[in-house]
């Protein structure tokens, strides 16, 4: 299999979040949202990952620092094409495929990316882009196809003609590209557009004009490729991630009596035959042994519980170890430096 490097775009400020925190650092289920596309890249076996940083770069680097992650600085945010172009030096000599993901798209799955890469390889394409059909495509770049369904170009919403605005197939911002083509094409991208930026989607028309194979691969799940742009989107993402986490734990033998009022961070570990009563909140590196009961309205943060622990309602357990068989009465506060037994 051809080697694949992943570039994750994470340099932007995210002005619509109305926040002093960089958009990709906003948490979803206790992890910064950029964690999730990086997790997907690892799951499909990418040989290397580069994160393009800019706004609050030091904070972003600290949040995702790992042996398999490198960082490239985009000092000025001049568009998506420029964000990828700054990676050329870091990938000098690389002749495989480059997977491009967005740091604010947390639900993209390994299965979808593997399908994109497989179709890219099968077609011997210079560039493949993931697309999706939306009932309301307002604001998104449109996938422009020819009479035989062949991909001609991607046109941004602000630059689209009236007929192009009627197209409901949109660009997700996720690409798989041949590395040599990618960086060659980016040198031909200009800023002759409504926003005066270097658009990554322009490489589609450049590739087609050169007689190369370019293609759009359609995915059926629009929620999987939804970007998080504002606080309303962040709330939807939290709700969806909680549903995924709840299902994972329930299928592993955990009883969640009222999922709609229960919050579980992605890092939390829970054993079999645990019961979570309504309103339980489990945060951070919390680990719960088997056969435990967590009472209504309890908050556990970085807590470690042995087996068959019973926590009464309304308790707060922070940075504490609770021995197996312990019973903690209602409304207790157990914190760091306290070992309950």
Number of C-alpha atoms within 10 A of each C-alpha: 6 8 13 24 22 24 27 25 24 27 26 24 18 19 13 11 18 13 13 10 15 21 30 26 20 19 16 24 23 18 17 19 24 27 18 19 22 23 14 21 26 16 14 15 14 18 12 17 23 20 28 27 23 23 21 17 20 10 14 23 17 9 15 18 13 10 8 11 15 16 20 21 17 23 14 12 18 16 18 17 24 20 28 23 19 16 19 17 11 12 16 11 10 16 15 16 25 25 25 21 26 23 26 27 23 27 18 23 17 17 12 19 22 16 14 23 24 14 17 25 19 9 14 14 17 24 27 26 26 22 24 23 19 15 9 12 18 15 11 20 26 28 25 19 16 9 6 6 10 14 21 19 23 25 24 23 17 14 14 16 11 8 7 17 19 13 20 19 21 26 26 25 20 19 27 27 24 21 23 18 17 23 21 15 20 21 13 11 18 14 13 10 13 11 13 11 17 24 24 21 23 19 26 25 18 20 21 18 11 9 10 16 18 24 24 28 18 17 17 12 13 15 15 16 24 17 20 23 17 15 15 11 14 20 13 14 23 18 15 16 20 21 16 12 17 22 14 12 19 16 10 13 15 21 18 21 15 13 18 13 14 21 23 24 22 19 17 20 16 23 19 18 18 24 21 24 22 20 22 25 20 29 21 20 17 23 20 24 21 19 19 26 22 27 23 22 20 26 21 27 21 20 24 19 27 19 20 19 23 21 25 20 22 19 22 20 27 21 19 20 22 25 17 18 15 17 17 21 14 15 15 15 15 20 18 12 10 14 12 16 13
